[in-house]
């Protein structure tokens, strides 16, 4: 999931679990063939950035 979205922050885990009922009941290591829907999560607010060099 982090590879798809870039991280697991800002409710991304909750959105994926909501899009996949029963996913949380499976074991931590998923069997081959388990399909997981990754919902389209658009950015709704400003993105906070940091300036590293002057």
TORTORVO-210814 format. One line per 2 residues: number of its first residue (from 1); for each residue x, y, z of N, C-alpha, C. Coordinates in steps of 0.02 Angstrom, whole numbers. Atoms other than C-alpha are relative to their C-alpha. Layout:
<pts>
NUM) X Y Z X Y Z X Y Z  ...
</pts>
This chain:
<pts>
1) 41 -59 0 0 0 0 43 63 0  -44 -59 -2 139 123 42 35 9 -68
3) -31 -6 66 219 83 -127 -48 34 -49  50 -29 45 57 136 -213 -14 73 18
5) 19 -67 -22 14 291 -109 59 43 22  -57 -39 -24 187 343 -50 10 -3 75
7) -4 8 -72 148 320 134 -66 -31 25  61 28 -28 15 254 252 -34 50 48
9) 27 -52 -44 -34 420 332 -66 27 -26  59 -39 19 -189 530 327 -60 -42 -20
11) 60 39 11 -321 394 331 3 -48 -58  -6 46 57 -253 290 187 -15 -72 19
13) 13 68 -22 -257 128 286 -75 -10 11  72 5 -13 -435 161 342 -40 -1 -66
15) 35 -1 65 -489 200 162 6 -67 -36  -9 65 32 -415 37 98 -41 -53 36
17) 40 48 -37 -497 -62 237 -75 9 -13  71 -13 15 -664 23 202 -19 -25 -70
19) 12 22 68 -648 -21 17 4 -76 -7  -10 73 2 -609 -203 59 -28 -33 62
21) 30 32 -58 -734 -275 184 29 -70 12  -27 66 -18 -661 -425 275 75 -5 -5
23) -73 2 8 -480 -382 234 35 -4 67  -33 0 -66 -436 -349 416 -8 -66 37
25) 9 66 -32 -499 -523 463 50 -51 -26  -50 46 27 -365 -605 355 65 6 40
27) -63 -2 -36 -193 -646 422 45 55 -27  -47 -53 20 -48 -522 411 35 -18 -65
29) -30 23 62 29 -627 271 -57 -26 -44  56 18 43 -97 -636 129 18 -57 -47
31) -9 54 47 -118 -790 22 5 28 -71  -4 -20 71 -75 -778 -163 -70 3 -29
33) 64 -6 33 -222 -719 -265 -50 44 35  45 -46 -35 -302 -607 -134 2 67 -36
35) 4 -64 35 -363 -452 -225 -19 55 49  13 -58 -44 -359 -284 -138 -14 60 -44
37) 17 -61 37 -447 -132 -208 35 60 33  -32 -61 -25 -344 27 -190 -39 60 -26
39) 43 -55 22 -466 173 -194 41 61 -23  -31 -62 22 -423 336 -283 -6 50 56
41) -1 -48 -55 -372 455 -146 31 65 -26  -25 -64 25 -359 633 -207 19 44 60
43) -23 -47 -52 -270 767 -107 -53 55 6  53 -48 -10 -401 882 -31 24 66 29
45) -24 -61 -30 -291 1012 50 71 15 -22  -69 -17 19 -122 1097 35 49 -53 26
47) -52 47 -19 32 987 42 54 38 37  -52 -32 -40 154 1035 179 68 -21 -26
49) -67 16 23 333 1047 118 51 31 46  -55 -27 -39 501 1081 198 55 24 -48
51) -56 -24 40 644 1183 127 63 -23 35  -59 28 -31 806 1090 159 61 44 -6
53) -57 -43 9 931 1213 89 -23 70 -18  15 -69 7 930 1403 88 -17 24 -66
</pts>
